[in-house]
């Protein structure tokens, strides 16, 4: 029997989702917890890699098991798994799926959010990138429009990657005011429509921004390179059309620098069939 699980994790101390030798990974911790609970070796396949330090809300993975335990009491099973998992990883839901359903290969869309703040604030620094410059949000949004559609994202990809193709179809890319506070993990719009508060006071939303992007697939380092490039437009170093120009040149060295990973959240994975 195959099961999908919905997971949120704080990626601060992990090398990312995928198991790597001599480094702590989210996948390793989830496999360990499920193996203990089910009393059998359990391998878990995730919806995709995440970079070191990157967080996730409603990440999806699958595992196979002949153990009837997941059918007994889902809430109780989830409680037991979470009791085994470390505090920075949480299982939200489990559902049985078709035996050929695949958490990675069946995914048709993934969404990310990246947070920045332009006024120094020690209470935002764990989940937001401090970028002390005045930004033109309109120009950044105009520049983001050049990311939409199917095109080659070599300019925004990690160099020397083994990826067979750098073609991606971006369906959504825009900036809005927002800070990484008041997140509701089970909501599909977890980062929208919240009133953020920090240290007892409402955050100045004119100084906090969130970049939202969705695509059928993402290349390694792609979102962080995109954000770094859009910030150069926002601070006036380039005009919005620069994004179109550098994408056409397919040269990573001419784009903006990659921004840090800790303000990046994977927020949603979509499938062509009902899951949770």
Secondary structure, DSSP 8 states (H G I E B T S, - for coil): -EEEEEEEE--TTSS-SS-BTTB--HHHHHHHHHHHHHTS---EEESS---TT-EEEEEEEEEE---THHHH-HHHHHHHHHHHS-TTEEEEEEEEE-TT--TTTTEEEEEEEEEEESS--TTTTTTSEE--S---HHHHHHHHGGG-EEEE-GGGS-TT---S--EEEEEEEEEEE--S-S--TT-TTTTSS---EETTEE--GGGEEEEEEEES---TTHHHHHHHHHHHHHTTSS-THHHHHHHHHT-GGGS-----STTEEEEEEEESS---
